[in-house]
Amino acid sequence: MGVKHWWRRRRITRRPIPDSVWAGVTAQMPQLAGLDTTQLDRLRAVATLFLQDKVFHGVEGVVPAETRVAVAAHAGLMVMALDYDLLKGWTTVVMYDGGFSARHELVDEAGVVHTEDADLSGEAWEGGPLVLSREDVHASVTALDGYNLVVHELAHKLDMLNGDANGYPPLPPEMRASDWSAAFTGAFDDLGERERLGAPLPLDPYALENPAEFFAVASEAFFEVPRALRDAYPGVYECLRGYYRQDPLTRLG
Ligand SMILES: [Zn+2]
């Protein structure tokens, strides 16, 4: 155990999440069913560090402890088998009570600036804050329906670790970029084709916005409805299993 790990262990011990809050929040999260003790310990350690490192800013008032812990527990779920440093590089979680509108200026290829208004439930900024609607966080936490705002926005954060969100996060050394591209491109094309034909869609069609959204939406499915994702797009499921280094199908399947 290196110095960095010792320091983290000390931080975890010194400022723990109270047992009662932790038990209350995790009992509401069906995403955690079937995790073993080692995974739960690691998940809680990541969540504890996350709460110490991030600043929650409630736009309409103080963010309740349960909401902060629920967001942190999702971070723990996603990186429990990975390096905690993947969550670094940004500090603030901005929390609205419900959905919010955002006005963004985009510069197109011709250099023209466009203003875009959007109604949102979450946003992730490269190097900047994670923005979440508390209402949607709560809806995400309690249902295994393939929709999970926190997983979605954190997936964008992971994707941004090598630049713009593009559906291609930094892969662990044992994974091949060509396998990732083939699986995701094939699934993206298939989903688009199904939508054109009016066929049933195995993923939220928001995934078709662009490859970054596809990765975020597929991550939501991976952690919530793994069987549906595996049955529809087994290559994508395998890539995410390798990337997140865990297999939700074995515990939720
Ligand atoms: Zn998104």
Residues whose N, C-alpha, C, O or C-beta is under 5 A from the ligand:
A	BS01	ZN	E213 A216
